C-alpha cells in the first residue's frame, strides 16, 4: 500500500463512530523506519478550512482495521490531540 492510498481513506473512530478526516501525514521512527502514528488534521476554524488548532496523532497500535475505503481506529480523541 502506498501513502497516497492511505490519504484517500476516511479515518473513523470506532468508539463514537465519528469521522475524524483523512490521513495527512505519517510519524516515522528514524531508527528502524516503522510508522509510529497516522496524522489527521483537525477541523479548520473558518468555514472548516483555515487555521487548524490541532492535529490528531493516531498511534499505529490503535488502528483496528484498514479497509478498502476506511481506516478504523480506537482512540480517545482528547489524548490524540496535539497543538499545531
C-alpha positions as CSV (number, residue, x, y, z in Angstrom):
1,X,0.0,0.0,0.0
2,X,1.3,3.5,-0.9
3,X,1.0,6.6,1.1
4,X,-1.3,8.2,-1.5
5,X,-3.7,5.2,-0.9
6,X,-3.8,6.0,2.8
7,X,-4.6,9.7,2.2
8,X,-7.8,8.7,0.2
9,X,-9.3,6.7,3.1
10,X,-11.5,8.2,5.8
11,X,-10.5,7.6,9.4
12,X,-13.4,6.5,11.6
13,X,-13.2,6.2,15.4
14,X,-15.0,3.0,16.5
15,X,-15.7,4.5,20.0
16,X,-18.2,7.0,18.8
17,X,-18.4,6.3,15.0
18,X,-17.1,9.8,14.3
19,X,-15.3,10.6,11.1
20,X,-12.0,12.1,12.0
21,X,-10.9,13.1,8.5
22,X,-8.3,11.8,6.1
23,X,-4.6,10.9,6.7
24,X,-2.5,14.0,6.1
25,X,1.0,12.7,7.2
26,X,2.8,9.9,8.9
27,X,5.1,9.9,12.0
28,X,8.0,7.6,11.2
29,X,10.6,6.3,13.7
30,X,14.0,7.4,12.3
31,X,15.9,4.5,13.8
32,X,14.0,1.5,12.5
33,X,11.8,3.0,9.8
34,X,8.5,1.9,11.3
35,X,5.3,4.0,11.2
36,X,4.6,5.3,14.7
37,X,1.4,7.2,14.0
38,X,-1.0,8.5,11.4
39,X,-1.5,12.3,11.5
40,X,-5.0,13.6,10.7
41,X,-5.6,17.4,10.6
42,X,-8.2,18.7,13.0
43,X,-11.2,20.8,11.8
44,X,-10.5,24.3,10.5
45,X,-11.6,27.4,12.4
46,X,-13.1,29.4,9.4
47,X,-15.6,27.5,7.3
48,X,-13.8,24.3,8.2
49,X,-10.8,25.1,6.0
50,X,-8.3,27.6,7.5
51,X,-6.2,27.9,10.7
52,X,-6.3,24.4,12.3
53,X,-5.7,24.4,16.1
54,X,-4.7,20.8,16.4
55,X,-3.8,17.6,14.7
56,X,-4.7,14.1,15.7
57,X,-1.8,11.7,16.3
58,X,-3.2,8.2,16.0
59,X,-0.7,5.6,17.2
60,X,-0.2,2.7,14.8
61,X,-1.2,0.2,17.6
62,X,-4.6,2.0,17.8
63,X,-5.5,1.0,14.2
64,X,-8.2,-1.6,14.3
65,X,-8.5,-2.3,10.6
66,X,-7.6,-0.8,7.2
67,X,-10.3,-1.5,4.7
68,X,-10.7,-0.6,1.0
69,X,-12.4,2.7,1.8
70,X,-11.9,3.5,5.5
71,X,-9.4,3.1,8.4
72,X,-11.0,2.1,11.7
73,X,-9.2,3.3,14.8
74,X,-10.0,3.0,18.5
75,X,-8.7,6.2,20.3
76,X,-9.7,8.7,22.9
77,X,-9.8,11.8,20.8
78,X,-8.7,14.1,23.7
79,X,-5.5,12.1,24.2
80,X,-4.7,12.1,20.4
81,X,-4.9,15.9,20.0
82,X,-1.6,17.8,19.6
83,X,-1.3,21.6,19.1
84,X,-0.1,22.7,15.7
